[in-house]
Amino acid sequence: MKLATIRTAAGTAAVRIDDGGDAPGAVELGAADLGAFLADPDWRAVAAAADGPRHDLAGLDHAPLVPRPEKVVCVGLNYRTHILEMGRELPQYPALFAKFARALVGAHDPVEMPAGSEQVDWEAELGVVIGAEVRHATPEEAEAAIAGYTVVNDVTARDFQYRSVEWLQGKTFERSTPVGPWLVTDVVPGEISCEVDGDVVQKADTADLVFSPVDLVAYLSRIITLVPGDLIATGTPGGVGHARTPPRYLAEGAELVTRIEGVGELRNTLVKGS
């Protein structure tokens, strides 16, 4: 099942994406966005049975998957290949940082270049969306709390990121982080890739994660209660621009395409930020 948040003439709406069978379309679920929808403990059954207003799939305007999550938790250095290319050892515990909701944009929205940065980099990531409140989770409880998966690109201002040992300032510029186009339930994510102007710059298997989605949900739930709609960005594989010789960064007008096999695709253009 695929669930999304779209923009309509009446505002945003949570929808189920029906892209097979005889009646393809986006069916409204009766909630303003996916975050609000996931707050219903029976969301799976409600989504499966929904028969609300229907929208054509062509030309859907995807909002950020969860427009106002309570938490966006990000994981650094979580792919073995990326850790090695950055010259680091495999971590014992996840490296965590956060984003704020204003950083998020939709699957086809422009991505704003952080003002004042000359080192804007790409980071294709698997996103995990929480579908049930969970605290001090066992592995089984952590797995049950995962609503599904989505696609994220953690576009990063490297020159801001490395101004200090804390990464937040390079990671949460407004309107810089595409997420979507939908949440996919009951799938095993496969290959993750990123293209810049048609050039494949990242390609890896999500099985290369050091800490799996279940590991991350269990670990994070020991620190803070996870609630429906929370988003976890699980880290990026090797191939980032900052680690290249010479380094390569994004430019205004660049087309950024982020894909995860079995999950979906983001397609965004870089524009000047404010």
Secondary structure, DSSP 4 states (H G I P E B T S, - for coil): -EEEEEEETTEEEEEEEE-SSSS-EEEE-SSSSHHHHHTSTTHHHHHHH----EE-STT-EEPPSSSS-S-EEEEES-BHHHHHHTT-PPPSS-EEEEE-GGGEE-TTSPEEEPTT-S-EE--EEEEEEE-S-BSS--HHHHHHHEEEEEEEE--EEHHHHTTSS--HHHH--TT-EEEEEEEE-S----EEEEEETTEEEEEEEGGGBSS-HHHHHHHHHHHS-B-TT-EEE----S--GGGSSS-----TT-EEEEEETTTEEEEEEEEE--
